[in-house]
Amino acid sequence: MSQQAHPHEAAEPETPHLDFAGTTPYEDYVRADLLTHLQHTLSDDPGEMVFLVTTQVMELWFTVLVHEWETAAKALRSDDVPTAIAALKRSVRELEALNASWTPLAGLTPAQFNSYRAALGEGSGFQSAMYRRMEFLLGEKSASMLVPHRGAHRAHAELEKALHEPSLYDEVLRLLARRGHAIPDEVLDRDVAQRHEPVAAVEQVWTEIYSGDQDGELVRLGEALTDVAELVWRWRNDHLVATRRAMGSKTGTGGSAGVAWLEKRARKNVFPELWTARSYV
């Protein structure tokens, strides 16, 4: 016959440690007090707060993605494909979270956006230094995009360094060449400060890889890159749709062409040969 524990014998839950000499260990690690006091709205409209916080959250996700893609690029330089794939797969989940950041802004009417749009002044998302580092890592290089950051020494130095370093895709193509695939010398020796443009021979290499072992390491690398590219494309389209809903075809903040600029960006795929090669497998 089993014995039943008396109620008074039940284990009491442990009381968490509440008394700290200074700030809490959580605060020391997360810097939550700093993060939650960075919001300084410039209008009286209550909707501005969600716009500002959402934009700041996006900047944090940009920072994470730069970290992941730099990790992947470094691993590829060392022929460590599993570490690169792991970083790319993490970035896919992070891109999904980034893209979900559009949700609070996706339903803005023009009148709602106009109620605090003037607070942005000449501010525009294309001026984001961290987003530009993301684009550079994806192979979307442009020296002119350093110009807005000349007055911010750290951001400018980091962008200039990223401009002249091989992109993530450059490192992928160099890896393929080391694995014996026929990547042309003009691709391997190109000026990495220039935007990557599609090359038929690279398309042929991906066609050969995708026609082979579907469980092979290079196919898995290609699929991880394709997942990233797809979500980057979705990010650009979600940005386009949110902007079109909020302001139609008006000139964008910061003097950009607004929707017209975003439409042009949304038509482009990163890692282009990975997409076109599929027509020949």
C-alpha positions in Angstrom: 0.0 0.0 0.0 1.6 3.3 -1.1 2.0 6.1 1.3 0.5 9.5 0.5 2.4 12.7 1.3 0.7 14.9 3.8 0.0 18.5 2.5 2.4 20.0 4.9 5.2 17.9 3.5 4.9 19.3 -0.1 8.0 21.1 -1.2 7.8 24.8 -1.0 8.9 26.7 -4.1 12.1 28.4 -3.7 12.0 32.2 -3.4 14.1 33.9 -6.1 16.9 36.1 -5.0 15.5 39.6 -4.8 18.2 41.6 -3.0 21.1 42.9 -5.1 23.7 45.5 -4.1 23.4 47.3 -7.4 21.4 46.7 -10.5 20.1 43.2 -11.2 22.2 40.7 -13.2 19.5 40.7 -15.8 19.9 44.5 -16.2 23.6 44.2 -16.3 23.4 41.7 -19.2 20.4 42.9 -21.2 20.8 46.7 -20.5 17.0 46.8 -20.5 16.8 50.2 -18.8 18.9 51.7 -21.6 16.8 50.0 -24.3 13.5 51.1 -22.9 14.5 54.7 -22.5 15.7 55.2 -26.0 12.3 56.2 -27.3 11.9 60.0 -27.7 8.9 60.8 -29.8 8.7 64.1 -31.6 5.0 64.5 -32.1 1.9 64.3 -30.0 0.4 61.4 -32.0 0.2 58.2 -29.9 0.9 56.1 -33.0 4.4 57.5 -33.3 5.6 55.3 -30.5 4.9 52.0 -32.3 6.6 53.4 -35.4 9.7 54.3 -33.5 9.9 51.1 -31.4 9.3 48.9 -34.5 12.1 50.7 -36.3 14.5 50.3 -33.4 13.6 46.6 -33.2 14.4 46.3 -36.9 17.8 47.8 -36.3 18.5 45.2 -33.6 17.6 42.4 -36.0 19.8 43.9 -38.7 22.7 43.7 -36.1 22.0 40.1 -35.5 21.9 39.2 -39.2 25.2 41.0 -39.8 26.7 38.9 -37.1 25.3 35.7 -38.5 26.4 36.4 -42.1 29.8 37.5 -41.0 30.1 34.3 -39.0 29.1 32.3 -42.1 31.6 34.2 -44.3 34.4 33.5 -41.9 33.5 29.8 -41.7 33.5 29.5 -45.5 37.0 31.1 -45.7 38.1 28.2 -43.4 36.2 25.6 -45.5 34.0 25.0 -42.4 30.7 24.5 -44.3 28.7 23.0 -41.4 29.3 26.1 -39.2 28.4 28.4 -42.2 25.1 26.4 -42.8 24.3 26.6 -39.1 24.7 30.4 -39.1 22.6 30.7 -42.2 19.8 28.6 -40.8 19.8 30.7 -37.6 19.6 33.8 -39.8 16.5 32.4 -41.6 14.6 32.3 -38.3 15.9 35.8 -37.5 14.8 37.0 -40.9 11.3 35.6 -40.3 11.2 37.6 -37.0 12.5 40.7 -38.8 9.9 40.4 -41.5 7.1 40.1 -38.9 8.2 43.5 -37.6 6.2 45.0 -40.5 2.9 43.7 -38.9 2.4 46.7 -36.5 2.9 49.1 -39.4 1.3 47.2 -42.3 -2.2 48.7 -41.8 -1.3 52.3 -41.5 -3.6 54.6 -43.4 -2.2 57.7 -45.1 -3.8 60.0 -42.5 -2.3 58.0 -39.6 1.2 58.0 -41.1 0.9 61.7 -41.9 0.1 62.5 -38.3 3.7 62.0 -37.3 5.5 61.8 -40.7 6.9 65.3 -40.3 8.8 64.1 -37.2 11.1 62.1 -39.5 12.2 65.2 -41.2 14.7 63.9 -43.8 15.1 60.6 -42.1 14.7 57.5 -44.2 15.3 53.8 -43.7 17.8 53.8 -46.6 20.1 55.8 -44.3 20.4 52.9 -41.9 24.1 52.0 -41.6 23.4 48.5 -40.2 21.0 47.7 -43.0 23.6 48.9 -45.5 26.1 46.4 -43.9 23.5 43.7 -44.5 23.2 44.7 -48.1 27.0 44.7 -48.6 27.2 41.2 -47.1 24.6 40.1 -49.7 26.7 41.4 -52.5 24.7 44.6 -53.0 27.7 46.9 -53.0 27.7 50.7 -53.7 30.4 53.1 -52.6 27.8 56.0 -52.9 26.0 54.5 -50.0 28.8 55.5 -47.7 28.2 59.2 -48.3 25.3 59.6 -45.9 27.5 58.4 -43.1 30.5 60.7 -43.5 29.6 62.5 -40.3 29.4 59.3 -38.2 33.0 58.1 -38.0 32.4 54.6 -36.6 29.6 53.8 -38.9 31.5 55.1 -41.9 34.6 53.1 -41.0 32.7 49.9 -40.6 30.9 50.4 -43.9 34.1 51.2 -45.7 35.7 48.1 -44.4 32.6 46.0 -45.4 32.6 47.6 -48.9 36.1 46.4 -49.6 35.8 42.9 -48.0 34.4 39.9 -49.9 30.6 39.5 -49.5 29.1 36.3 -48.2 28.4 35.2 -51.8 32.0 36.0 -52.8 33.1 33.6 -50.1 30.7 31.0 -51.3 32.0 31.2 -54.9 35.6 31.0 -53.7 34.7 27.9 -51.7 33.2 26.3 -54.9 36.4 27.1 -56.8 38.5 25.4 -54.1 36.2 22.4 -54.3 37.1 22.0 -58.0 34.2 23.8 -59.7 34.8 26.0 -62.7 34.3 29.5 -61.2 36.0 31.9 -63.7 39.0 33.8 -62.7 37.3 37.1 -63.5 34.7 36.3 -60.8 37.3 35.2 -58.3 39.6 38.2 -58.9 36.9 40.8 -59.4 36.8 44.1 -57.5 34.7 43.1 -54.4 33.7 46.7 -53.8 31.4 46.4 -56.8 27.9 44.9 -56.9 27.8 41.2 -57.8 26.4 40.7 -61.3 25.1 37.4 -62.7 27.6 35.3 -64.6 26.6 32.4 -66.9 29.5 30.2 -65.8 28.4 30.5 -62.1 24.9 29.6 -63.1 26.3 26.5 -64.8 28.2 25.5 -61.7 25.0 25.7 -59.6 23.2 23.7 -62.2 25.8 20.9 -61.9 25.7 21.0 -58.1 21.9 20.8 -58.0 21.9 18.0 -60.6 24.0 15.9 -58.3 23.6 14.4 -54.8 20.6 16.1 -53.2 22.0 15.4 -49.7 25.4 16.7 -50.6 27.0 19.5 -48.5 27.0 22.0 -51.4 23.3 21.5 -52.2 22.5 22.0 -48.5 24.6 25.2 -48.6 22.8 26.3 -51.7 19.4 25.7 -50.1 20.4 27.6 -46.9 21.4 30.6 -49.1 18.2 30.3 -51.1 16.1 30.4 -47.9 18.0 33.6 -47.0 17.5 35.1 -50.4 13.8 34.3 -50.4 13.2 36.0 -47.1 15.3 39.1 -48.2 13.0 39.3 -51.2 9.9 39.0 -48.9 11.4 41.8 -46.7 11.7 44.1 -49.7 8.1 43.3 -50.8 6.6 43.7 -47.4 8.4 47.1 -47.1 7.0 48.0 -50.5 3.4 47.1 -49.6 3.5 48.8 -46.2 4.9 52.0 -47.8 2.3 51.9 -50.6 -0.5 51.6 -48.1 0.8 54.4 -45.9 1.8 57.0 -48.6 0.9 55.8 -52.0 3.2 57.2 -54.7 4.3 60.3 -52.9 8.0 61.2 -52.6 9.7 59.2 -49.9 11.3 60.6 -46.8 14.8 61.8 -47.3 14.1 62.7 -50.9 13.9 59.1 -52.1 11.5 58.1 -54.9 9.4 56.3 -52.3 7.4 53.4 -53.8 9.2 53.6 -57.2 12.6 53.1 -55.4 11.2 50.1 -53.5 9.6 48.6 -56.5 13.0 48.6 -58.3 14.6 47.0 -55.2 11.9 44.3 -54.9 12.5 43.1 -58.5 16.1 42.0 -57.6 17.1 38.7 -56.2 20.3 38.2 -54.2 22.5 35.3 -55.1 21.0 35.4 -58.6 22.5 32.4 -60.2 21.0 30.2 -57.5 17.6 31.1 -58.9 18.3 31.0 -62.6 20.1 27.7 -62.4 16.9 25.9 -61.4 15.6 26.3 -64.9 18.3 24.0 -66.2 18.3 21.2 -63.6 
